[in-house]
Amino acid sequence: MPIHLGTSGWQYADWRDLVYSGLPQRLWLERYGEMFATVENNNAFYRLPKRETFEAWRERTPDDFVMAVKASRFLTHVKRLKDPEEPVDRLMGVAEGLGPKLGPILLQLPPTLRADPERLRACLARFPRTVRVAVEPRHASWWTGDVRDLLAERGAALCWADRRGRPLGPLWRTAGWAYLRFHEGSAGPWPSYGKRALRSWLDRLGDVDDAYVYFNNDPGGAAVRNAMTFAELASAAGRDVTRAGSAVPAAER
């Protein structure tokens, strides 16, 4: 399996000239799909789209396209994983409109949510076993052996996250696949990543063949430029990586 490489979202106004070459916004997803074979849909976190919207995204993207979906904040931030049955069922009821293009579901937990393994266990159990789930805890109390064992038991991936070139948590491998998010680099212009930092993450991924890698440093198009650089570095290292087709002049990368 390849490294699935993309960005966290595709609808950013400051990408208009750099990426979309004057295209109307209604065609941005099609252009994005020509450049990358996967995207992390952050929109669903703020406002869960209707099933028809997910079905339309399925129709508008290439056959090999995969869309990861960030779970609704109602589940993670309002309910704080409590009583997950209705919000998980509602999430899956619409996201399954993607059909075979549905990728992992990302559970990004609030930074104020302390470890509650039983609440997390009940939430993970509500997802179909056929659906991959990545969990991004953001409170240090989650870094325990019990939590690691729980994720491994469910086959859920601990989301690896980076800010300014440093991991935000332990690099546990709790599943046969990996999920990595780049939030903010320390190179210029802000919030870009330099090649040294990107190579270090390739080293950390090691021999994981089935990985989802998303750049969330969207201001100024940094995510697009860095994803392309990451793809070049991965290919040079002999890794199989999904497309990161150039729509950005080399001088601007």
Buried (B, 14 or more C-beta within 10 A) or exposed (E): EBBBBBBBBBEBEEBBEBBBEEEEEEEBBEBBBEBBBBBBBBBBBEEBBEBEBBBBBBEBBEEEBBBBBBBBBBBBBEBBBEBBEEBBEBBBEBBBBBEEBBBBBBBBBBEEBEBBBEBBBBBBEBBEEEBBBBBBBBBEEBBEEEBBEBBBEBBBBBBBBBBEBEBBBEEBBBBEBBBBBBBBBBBEEEBBBBEEBBBBBBEBBEEBBBBBBBBBBBBBBBBBBBBBBBBBBBEEEEBEBBBBEEBBEEEEB
